[in-house]
């Protein structure tokens, strides 16, 4: 990929090629005086016509993936003219291929998939190479009910189940996608491409495949999967942030009842930050003795006698005033 040159040309307002360099000619042939859409469709197929025509009409720079190895990027340079750049496309397989797949340091020993270090390497290379390419999409997969299987049938069955799940996930991916085992029962699929419908289809396929029963050492095992999805540069500027966003989306999928997928939205990060802040403040309130018990009498409806009391935890502070139990109790129960 790195050795493939970038070709540059210029077209007029009608899409006719006015000039180009040698690399452009090596890819498309000598094209001066010819219609760019015709030249590209002759070289790569008629499926390019509509997308190339749209790119020529667009006001902003637009990239068209004409095949698995080549992108054509078209953008305005001066009145009535547009620059045409022929570039190597960036795919998961091309980026991941620069990492030694046989290196034990980047391989999960149980499943043979890449590990967290390999994930970091692929994301770093993608960031360096894909400024004009498609976005990197990360799907974080968590196996539902895996802990129950591990606890009830033993770690040997659990490990074998992870191997089978890894193989099933890999069988549901395309050659240009990458599968990573993060550890435990979490996996990641990396996909390069902007089409949201494709990403949804991948997520649905993973959930369907992992929802089928597994036969593990004589046991029929039913698990399932929940998936969180995040996009690099869609509010994610590093591997760490990308993983956090996918993890927040995964939490949302689990909260929705498991066996589904959710995309990261900025409001999820906002809620997580607010919850973390609230947890810190509750711990502080406990230390400063801002929490108090209120006793509410329980009265018999028959004769009006007091039959007992209900203890209610309350929190009042100088910033929020009285904090409602719906906010306080879940946090207090979680942190003990």
C-alpha positions in Angstrom: 0.0 0.0 0.0 2.7 2.5 0.9 4.5 2.0 -2.4 1.4 2.9 -4.5 1.7 6.5 -5.7 -0.9 9.2 -5.5 -2.1 10.5 -8.8 -3.3 14.0 -9.3 -5.3 15.6 -12.1 -7.6 18.6 -12.8 -11.1 18.7 -14.4 -13.2 21.6 -15.6 -16.8 22.4 -14.6 -18.1 19.7 -17.0 -15.9 17.0 -15.6 -13.5 17.0 -18.5 -9.9 16.2 -17.7 -7.6 19.2 -18.3 -4.3 17.9 -17.0 -2.9 15.1 -14.9 0.5 13.6 -13.8 2.1 10.3 -14.6 0.8 8.5 -11.6 -2.8 9.4 -12.6 -2.1 8.1 -16.1 -0.6 4.9 -14.7 -3.9 4.2 -12.9 -6.5 5.5 -15.5 -4.5 5.9 -18.7 -4.0 9.1 -20.6 -7.2 11.0 -20.1 -6.7 14.6 -21.1 -9.8 15.8 -23.0 -11.9 12.9 -21.8 -14.9 12.8 -19.4 -13.7 11.8 -15.9 -16.8 9.7 -15.1 -16.4 7.8 -18.4 -12.8 7.1 -17.7 -13.3 5.9 -14.2 -16.3 3.7 -15.1 -14.4 2.2 -18.0 -11.6 1.3 -15.6 -13.5 0.2 -12.5 -17.1 -0.5 -13.6 -20.5 1.2 -14.2 -21.2 1.1 -10.4 -18.9 4.2 -10.1 -21.0 6.5 -12.4 -23.6 7.8 -9.8 -21.0 8.3 -7.0 -18.5 10.0 -9.3 -21.2 12.3 -10.7 -22.3 13.2 -7.2 -18.7 13.9 -6.1 -18.2 16.3 -9.1 -21.4 18.2 -8.1 -20.6 18.3 -4.4 -19.5 21.7 -2.8 -17.1 20.0 -0.4 -14.2 17.5 -1.0 -15.7 14.1 -1.5 -14.0 10.6 -1.6 -15.3 7.8 -3.7 -14.2 4.2 -3.1 -14.1 2.9 -6.6 -12.8 -0.5 -5.6 -11.1 -2.2 -2.6 -7.7 -0.7 -3.3 -8.4 2.7 -4.8 -10.2 5.9 -3.7 -10.8 9.0 -5.9 -11.0 12.2 -4.0 -12.5 15.3 -5.8 -12.4 18.8 -4.4 -12.7 22.4 -5.7 -9.4 24.3 -6.3 -10.5 27.4 -8.2 -13.5 28.7 -10.0 -14.9 26.0 -12.3 -12.1 23.6 -11.7 -11.7 20.6 -9.4 -8.6 18.6 -8.3 -8.8 14.9 -8.7 -6.6 12.7 -6.4 -6.3 8.9 -6.9 -5.2 7.5 -3.6 -4.7 4.0 -2.1 -7.7 3.1 0.1 -7.2 2.5 3.8 -8.8 -0.8 5.0 -8.6 -2.7 8.2 -6.7 -5.5 6.5 -4.1 -3.1 4.9 -3.5 -1.3 8.2 -3.5 -4.5 10.4 -1.2 -6.2 7.9 1.6 -3.9 8.9 1.5 -5.5 12.4 3.2 -8.9 12.6 0.3 -11.3 13.1 2.7 -14.0 14.3 4.1 -11.9 17.1 3.1 -13.5 20.4 3.1 -10.0 22.0 0.0 -9.0 19.9 -1.8 -12.4 20.0 -4.3 -13.7 22.5 -3.0 -17.1 23.5 -6.4 -18.7 24.0 -8.2 -17.7 20.8 -5.4 -16.8 18.5 -7.0 -13.4 17.8 -5.2 -10.1 18.2 -5.1 -8.7 21.7 -5.3 -5.2 23.2 -1.8 -4.3 22.1 -2.7 -5.3 18.5 -5.8 -3.1 18.8 -3.7 -0.1 19.8 -1.3 -0.7 16.9 -4.1 -0.9 14.3 -5.8 2.2 15.7 -2.6 4.2 15.7 -1.8 3.2 12.1 -5.4 4.0 11.1 -5.1 7.5 12.6 -1.9 8.1 10.6 -3.2 6.8 7.3 -6.9 7.6 7.1 -7.3 11.3 7.0 -8.9 11.1 3.6 -10.2 7.6 4.0 -13.3 6.1 5.6 -13.9 6.3 9.4 -12.8 3.5 11.7 -15.8 1.8 13.4 -15.3 -0.2 16.6 -17.9 -2.7 17.7 -17.4 -3.9 21.3 -19.0 -7.3 21.9 -19.8 -8.6 25.4 -21.0 -12.2 25.8 -24.3 -12.2 27.8 -24.6 -14.9 30.6 -21.0 -16.0 30.1 -20.2 -15.7 33.9 -23.1 -18.0 34.7 -21.6 -20.7 32.3 -18.1 -20.2 33.7 -19.3 -20.5 37.4 -21.7 -23.4 36.9 -19.8 -25.6 34.4 -16.2 -24.6 35.2 -13.4 -22.6 33.7 -12.5 -25.4 31.3 -15.9 -25.2 29.7 -15.7 -21.4 29.9 -12.4 -21.3 28.0 -13.7 -23.7 25.3 -16.8 -21.5 24.9 -14.6 -18.5 24.4 -12.7 -20.3 21.7 -15.9 -21.3 19.9 -17.3 -17.8 20.3 -14.1 -16.3 18.8 -14.4 -18.7 15.8 -18.0 -17.8 15.3 -17.3 -14.0 15.5 -14.5 -14.5 13.0 -16.7 -16.5 10.6 -19.2 -13.6 10.6 -16.6 -10.9 9.6 -15.3 -10.0 6.2 -11.7 -10.3 5.1 -11.1 -6.6 5.5 -12.3 -6.5 9.2 -10.2 -7.3 12.3 -11.3 -9.3 15.4 -9.7 -8.6 18.8 -10.1 -10.3 22.1 -10.0 -7.6 24.8 -9.9 -10.1 27.7 -12.5 -12.0 29.6 -15.6 -12.3 27.5 -15.2 -9.1 25.6 -14.3 -8.9 21.9 -13.9 -6.1 19.4 -14.5 -6.0 15.7 -12.9 -3.2 13.7 -14.6 -2.1 10.5 -13.6 0.6 8.0 -16.4 2.4 6.3 -19.0 5.2 6.6 -22.2 3.3 5.8 -24.3 3.1 8.9 -26.5 0.4 7.4 -23.4 -1.9 6.9 -22.4 -1.4 10.6 -25.9 -2.2 11.7 -25.9 -5.3 9.6 -22.6 -6.4 11.1 -23.9 -5.9 14.6 -27.2 -7.7 13.9 -25.3 -10.6 12.3 -23.0 -10.9 15.4 -26.0 -11.0 17.8 -27.7 -13.6 15.7 -24.7 -15.8 15.4 -23.8 -15.7 19.1 -27.4 -16.2 20.1 -27.4 -19.7 18.5 -26.7 -22.6 21.0 -23.1 -23.8 21.5 -22.3 -27.5 22.2 -19.4 -27.5 24.6 -18.0 -30.8 26.0 -21.5 -32.4 25.9 -23.3 -29.3 27.3 -25.7 -27.3 25.2 -25.0 -23.7 26.2 -27.0 -20.6 25.4 -25.4 -17.2 25.8 -26.0 -14.2 23.5 -24.3 -10.8 23.0 -24.7 -7.1 23.5 -22.8 -4.6 21.4 -21.6 -1.0 21.8 -20.5 0.9 18.7 -18.3 4.0 18.4 -16.5 5.8 15.6 -13.0 7.1 15.6 -12.9 10.9 15.2 -16.7 11.0 15.9 -15.9 12.7 19.2 -13.1 10.1 19.7 -9.5 11.3 19.3 -7.6 8.4 20.7 -7.8 4.6 21.2 -8.6 5.2 24.9 -11.5 7.5 24.2 -12.8 5.3 21.4 -12.9 2.3 23.7 -14.6 4.4 26.5 -17.3 5.5 24.0 -17.9 1.9 22.8 -18.0 0.8 26.5 -20.6 3.4 27.3 -22.7 2.3 24.3 -22.3 -1.3 25.4 -23.6 -0.4 28.9 -26.6 1.3 27.2 -27.3 -1.9 25.2 -27.2 -4.0 28.3 -29.5 -1.6 30.1 -31.9 -2.0 27.2 -32.3 -5.7 27.9 -29.2 -7.3 26.3 -29.1 -9.0 23.0 -29.1 -5.7 21.1 -26.7 -3.0 20.0 -26.4 0.7 20.6 -24.3 3.5 19.1 -22.4 6.0 21.2 -24.0 9.3 21.6 -22.4 12.3 23.4 -25.2 12.3 26.0 -23.9 8.9 27.2 -20.6 10.5 28.1 -22.4 13.4 29.8 -24.5 11.0 31.9 -21.4 9.0 32.9 -19.6 12.1 33.9 -22.6 13.3 35.9 -22.9 9.9 37.6 -19.2 9.8 38.5 -19.4 13.3 39.9 -22.5 12.3 42.0 -20.7 9.3 43.3 -17.8 11.4 44.5 -20.2 13.9 46.2 -22.1 11.1 47.9 -18.9 9.7 49.3 -18.0 13.2 50.5 -21.5 13.6 52.0 -21.0 10.4 54.0 -17.7 11.6 55.3 -19.1 15.0 56.3 -22.3 13.4 57.8 -24.6 15.2 55.5 -26.9 12.2 55.2 -29.7 11.8 57.8 -32.4 9.3 58.7 -36.1 10.3 58.7 -38.7 8.1 60.3 -42.1 7.8 58.6 -44.9 6.2 60.7 -46.8 3.3 59.3 -50.5 3.7 60.3 -53.2 1.0 60.4 -56.1 1.9 58.0 -58.5 0.1 60.4 -58.0 2.0 63.6 -55.4 4.7 62.9 -52.9 3.1 65.3 -49.1 3.5 64.5 -47.9 0.0 63.8 -44.2 0.8 62.9 -41.9 3.2 61.2 -40.1 3.3 57.9 -36.5 4.6 57.9 -35.8 7.0 55.0 -32.3 8.1 54.0 -32.2 11.8 53.1 -29.4 14.1 51.8 -29.4 17.9 52.0 -26.5 20.0 51.0 -25.8 23.7 50.3 -25.6 23.3 46.5 -28.6 21.1 45.6 -30.8 21.5 48.6 -32.7 18.3 49.3 -31.6 15.5 46.9 -34.4 13.1 46.1 -34.2 9.4 47.0 -34.5 8.3 43.4 -31.1 10.0 42.8 -29.4 9.1 46.1 -30.4 5.5 46.9 -29.1 3.7 43.7 -25.7 5.4 44.2 -25.6 4.8 47.9 -26.5 1.1 47.4 -23.8 0.7 44.7 -20.9 2.2 46.8 -22.1 0.7 50.1 
